[in-house]
């Protein structure tokens, strides 16, 4: 089963539409597929990730953290992941 995860560049913008900046990109370490989404709120980014068939990423270990950083850091900005305080 392919797991689809998304990362979104964090923003204070309230735009209702999220766009894909990069992806799909497969992490060879875990087989998960990632998309980088444009700037938006956490809620809008999660909704777009669900529309893509997944959720915002959950970073499960140091190797995944390093892979995400090395793959998407060039885009700049902080990234939303699935962590929430709801």
C-alpha positions as CSV (number, residue, x, y, z in Angstrom):
1,X,0.0,0.0,0.0
2,X,1.4,3.4,-1.0
3,X,1.2,6.0,1.7
4,X,0.8,9.6,0.4
5,X,2.0,12.4,2.7
6,X,2.2,16.1,2.0
7,X,4.3,18.9,3.4
8,X,3.2,22.5,3.1
9,X,5.2,25.7,3.5
10,X,3.9,27.4,6.6
11,X,2.3,30.8,6.0
12,X,-0.1,33.2,7.7
13,X,-2.0,33.5,4.4
14,X,-5.7,32.5,4.5
15,X,-5.9,31.4,0.8
16,X,-8.5,28.6,0.3
17,X,-6.6,26.9,-2.6
18,X,-3.3,25.1,-2.2
19,X,-1.1,24.2,-5.1
20,X,1.5,21.5,-5.6
21,X,5.1,22.9,-5.8
22,X,6.9,19.6,-6.0
23,X,6.1,15.9,-6.1
24,X,5.2,13.2,-6.1
25,X,8.6,12.3,-4.6
26,X,9.1,8.8,-3.1
27,X,11.3,8.4,-0.1
28,X,13.3,5.2,-0.8
29,X,13.8,4.6,2.9
30,X,10.1,4.1,3.7
31,X,8.3,4.0,0.3
32,X,6.1,6.9,1.2
33,X,5.2,9.5,-1.5
34,X,5.5,13.2,-0.6
35,X,4.2,16.4,-2.2
36,X,5.3,19.9,-1.3
37,X,2.3,22.2,-1.2
38,X,2.2,26.0,-1.6
39,X,1.9,28.4,1.4
40,X,-1.4,28.1,3.3
41,X,-2.9,27.5,6.7
42,X,-2.5,24.2,8.4
43,X,-6.2,23.4,8.0
44,X,-6.2,24.2,4.2
45,X,-3.0,22.3,3.7
46,X,-4.4,19.2,5.5
47,X,-7.6,19.4,3.4
48,X,-5.5,19.5,0.2
49,X,-3.4,16.5,1.4
50,X,-6.7,14.6,2.0
51,X,-7.8,15.5,-1.5
52,X,-4.5,14.0,-2.8
53,X,-5.3,10.8,-0.9
54,X,-3.2,11.3,2.2
55,X,-2.5,13.6,5.1
56,X,0.2,16.0,6.1
57,X,3.4,14.1,6.9
58,X,4.1,12.5,10.3
59,X,7.9,12.4,10.8
60,X,8.5,9.0,12.4
61,X,12.3,8.9,12.9
62,X,15.5,10.8,12.4
63,X,16.2,9.2,9.0
64,X,12.8,10.5,7.7
65,X,13.5,13.9,9.2
66,X,16.9,14.1,7.4
67,X,15.3,12.9,4.1
68,X,12.5,15.5,4.3
69,X,14.9,18.3,5.1
70,X,17.4,17.4,2.4
71,X,14.7,16.9,-0.2
72,X,12.6,20.0,0.5
73,X,14.8,22.5,2.3
74,X,15.8,24.2,-0.9
75,X,12.3,25.6,-1.2
76,X,12.8,27.7,1.9
77,X,10.4,28.4,4.8
78,X,9.1,26.3,7.6
79,X,7.0,23.2,6.7
80,X,3.7,22.2,8.1
81,X,3.5,18.6,9.1
82,X,0.7,16.5,10.6
83,X,1.4,17.6,14.2
84,X,-1.4,19.6,15.6
85,X,-2.6,20.8,19.0
86,X,-6.3,20.3,18.2
